[in-house]
Amino acid sequence: MKHTKGGDVMKLDTIGKNIRKFRLAKKLRQEDLAEKTDLTTNYIGMVERGEKIPSLETFIKILNALGVSSDMVLTDVLETGYTVKNSMLNEKLEKLAPEDRNRIYEVIDTLVKQSKQILP
């Protein structure tokens, strides 16, 4: 579902899917999130399905209850989404042992070189 306002298209279903993903990662039911945010379970479900867009105040309540930042939830919606994904990837790589990290860098380097050969 897409919501158009003033020419801007917002991917509501993506925002909702990300909220759902973080809720499930925290092992919370919709009922749990509703209770933490003083919202109804029905409303949480509508947000997760992209049927409703929360107000800024409600969005912040949801983020605080999930313990996530707005850029994490909006990563696939914002034009700067790749920057967020890169920083999340960097966080994961930093946790690895140096030899494992170097191995992953080598794989990425090989994939980039191969894609340059395939794509014009």
Contacts in CASP RR format, 6 or more apart in sequence:
PFRMAT RR
TARGET T0000
AUTHOR 0000-0000-0000
METHOD contacts of the structure
MODEL  1
MKHTKGGDVMKLDTIGKNIRKFRLAKKLRQEDLAEKTDLTTNYIGMVERG
EKIPSLETFIKILNALGVSSDMVLTDVLETGYTVKNSMLNEKLEKLAPED
RNRIYEVIDTLVKQSKQILP
1 12 0 8 1.000
1 13 0 8 1.000
1 49 0 8 1.000
1 50 0 8 1.000
1 51 0 8 1.000
2 9 0 8 1.000
2 10 0 8 1.000
2 11 0 8 1.000
2 12 0 8 1.000
2 13 0 8 1.000
3 9 0 8 1.000
3 10 0 8 1.000
3 12 0 8 1.000
3 53 0 8 1.000
4 10 0 8 1.000
10 53 0 8 1.000
10 77 0 8 1.000
11 76 0 8 1.000
11 77 0 8 1.000
12 50 0 8 1.000
12 51 0 8 1.000
12 52 0 8 1.000
12 53 0 8 1.000
13 49 0 8 1.000
13 50 0 8 1.000
14 76 0 8 1.000
14 77 0 8 1.000
15 47 0 8 1.000
15 50 0 8 1.000
15 53 0 8 1.000
15 73 0 8 1.000
15 74 0 8 1.000
15 77 0 8 1.000
16 47 0 8 1.000
16 48 0 8 1.000
16 49 0 8 1.000
16 50 0 8 1.000
17 48 0 8 1.000
18 72 0 8 1.000
18 73 0 8 1.000
18 74 0 8 1.000
18 75 0 8 1.000
18 76 0 8 1.000
19 47 0 8 1.000
19 48 0 8 1.000
19 62 0 8 1.000
19 66 0 8 1.000
19 73 0 8 1.000
20 48 0 8 1.000
22 66 0 8 1.000
22 67 0 8 1.000
22 68 0 8 1.000
22 72 0 8 1.000
22 73 0 8 1.000
23 30 0 8 1.000
23 33 0 8 1.000
23 48 0 8 1.000
23 66 0 8 1.000
26 66 0 8 1.000
26 67 0 8 1.000
28 36 0 8 1.000
28 66 0 8 1.000
30 41 0 8 1.000
30 44 0 8 1.000
30 45 0 8 1.000
30 48 0 8 1.000
31 41 0 8 1.000
33 39 0 8 1.000
33 44 0 8 1.000
33 62 0 8 1.000
33 65 0 8 1.000
33 66 0 8 1.000
34 40 0 8 1.000
34 41 0 8 1.000
34 43 0 8 1.000
34 44 0 8 1.000
36 65 0 8 1.000
37 44 0 8 1.000
37 58 0 8 1.000
37 61 0 8 1.000
37 62 0 8 1.000
37 65 0 8 1.000
38 61 0 8 1.000
39 58 0 8 1.000
39 61 0 8 1.000
39 62 0 8 1.000
43 52 0 8 1.000
44 62 0 8 1.000
45 51 0 8 1.000
46 52 0 8 1.000
47 53 0 8 1.000
47 54 0 8 1.000
47 62 0 8 1.000
54 62 0 8 1.000
59 70 0 8 1.000
60 70 0 8 1.000
63 69 0 8 1.000
63 70 0 8 1.000
63 73 0 8 1.000
71 78 0 8 1.000
71 80 0 8 1.000
71 81 0 8 1.000
71 84 0 8 1.000
72 84 0 8 1.000
72 88 0 8 1.000
74 81 0 8 1.000
74 84 0 8 1.000
75 81 0 8 1.000
75 84 0 8 1.000
75 85 0 8 1.000
75 88 0 8 1.000
78 84 0 8 1.000
93 101 0 8 1.000
93 104 0 8 1.000
94 101 0 8 1.000
96 104 0 8 1.000
END
